[in-house]
């Protein structure tokens, strides 16, 4: 079964940290570029960070220097380390997989991140 399963979301105070994980199953993980997106209430889904196969990572300006995306090919997992969290980071975070050279895209179900005191 092809699926992406996110975990690691939760409630954290401003300035705190969280690490999100996304485990991919049913796909050839190395053939996919992976990314994290987020959607806040009343707003459009937006790119947070992407990590292609062996290429350079890309970050949204709003998270550069605070968030780090990485992937573990042995575990079929992509991570998002989030530091210095701000209330405006509050959103549902989604994992996305794009098959390289195709239009094949897979989304996870999302994990809620809430930054509040």
C-alpha positions as CSV (number, residue, x, y, z in Angstrom):
1,X,0.0,0.0,0.0
2,X,1.4,3.4,-1.0
3,X,1.2,5.8,1.8
4,X,3.0,8.6,3.7
5,X,2.5,8.7,7.5
6,X,3.5,11.8,9.4
7,X,4.1,12.0,13.1
8,X,5.7,14.3,15.7
9,X,3.3,17.2,15.8
10,X,1.9,18.6,19.0
11,X,1.7,21.7,21.2
12,X,4.9,23.6,21.9
13,X,5.7,27.0,23.5
14,X,7.3,29.8,21.4
15,X,11.0,29.2,21.1
16,X,10.6,25.5,21.4
17,X,11.5,22.7,19.0
18,X,9.7,19.7,17.4
19,X,10.9,17.1,14.9
20,X,8.4,15.8,12.4
21,X,8.8,12.4,10.7
22,X,7.3,11.1,7.5
23,X,7.6,7.4,6.8
24,X,7.0,6.3,3.2
25,X,5.8,2.8,2.3
26,X,4.9,1.1,-1.0
27,X,7.2,3.3,-3.1
28,X,10.8,3.4,-4.3
29,X,11.9,6.1,-1.8
30,X,15.1,7.0,-3.7
31,X,13.1,7.8,-6.8
32,X,11.1,10.6,-5.1
33,X,11.8,14.1,-4.2
34,X,10.3,14.7,-0.7
35,X,8.9,17.8,0.8
36,X,7.1,19.4,3.7
37,X,4.2,21.8,3.3
38,X,1.9,23.5,5.8
39,X,-1.6,24.9,5.9
40,X,-2.8,27.4,8.5
41,X,-6.5,28.0,9.1
42,X,-7.9,30.2,6.3
43,X,-4.7,30.1,4.3
44,X,-3.5,28.2,1.3
45,X,-1.1,25.3,1.6
46,X,2.5,26.5,1.3
47,X,5.9,25.0,0.8
48,X,8.1,24.7,3.9
49,X,11.1,22.7,2.6
50,X,12.0,20.2,-0.1
51,X,14.8,17.7,-0.4
52,X,15.4,16.1,-3.8
53,X,17.4,13.0,-4.4
54,X,21.0,14.0,-3.8
55,X,20.4,17.6,-4.6
56,X,20.2,20.9,-2.7
57,X,17.5,21.5,-0.2
58,X,15.1,24.4,-0.6
59,X,13.5,26.4,2.2
60,X,10.7,29.0,2.5
61,X,12.1,32.4,3.5
62,X,10.0,32.3,6.7
63,X,11.7,29.1,8.0
64,X,15.2,29.3,6.6
65,X,17.8,29.1,9.4
66,X,15.2,27.6,11.9
67,X,14.1,24.5,10.1
68,X,16.1,21.6,8.7
69,X,14.9,19.0,6.3
70,X,16.7,15.6,6.0
71,X,16.0,12.1,4.7
72,X,17.2,8.6,5.7
73,X,17.1,6.2,2.8
74,X,17.6,3.2,5.0
75,X,14.4,4.1,6.9
76,X,12.4,5.5,4.0
77,X,11.9,8.6,6.2
78,X,12.0,12.3,5.8
79,X,12.4,14.6,8.8
80,X,11.7,18.2,9.5
81,X,13.6,19.6,12.5
82,X,11.9,22.8,13.7
83,X,13.7,25.1,16.1
84,X,12.9,28.5,17.5
85,X,9.2,28.0,16.7
86,X,6.9,30.9,16.5
87,X,3.1,31.2,16.8
88,X,2.9,31.9,13.1
89,X,4.3,28.4,12.5
90,X,1.0,27.0,13.7
91,X,-0.5,24.8,10.9
92,X,-1.1,21.3,9.7
93,X,2.1,20.0,8.3
94,X,1.9,17.7,5.3
95,X,4.5,15.4,3.8
96,X,4.7,15.2,0.0
97,X,6.4,12.8,-2.4
98,X,7.0,13.6,-6.1
99,X,8.1,10.8,-8.4
100,X,11.1,12.2,-10.3
101,X,10.4,12.9,-14.0
102,X,6.6,12.3,-13.6
103,X,3.5,14.0,-12.3
104,X,3.0,11.3,-9.7
105,X,2.4,13.0,-6.3
106,X,1.6,11.5,-3.0
107,X,0.4,13.4,0.1
108,X,0.3,12.3,3.7
109,X,-2.6,12.9,6.0
110,X,-1.0,15.8,7.9
111,X,0.1,16.4,11.5
112,X,-1.0,19.4,13.6
113,X,1.7,21.7,15.0
114,X,0.5,24.4,17.5
115,X,2.9,27.0,18.8
116,X,1.3,28.8,21.8
117,X,2.1,29.8,25.3
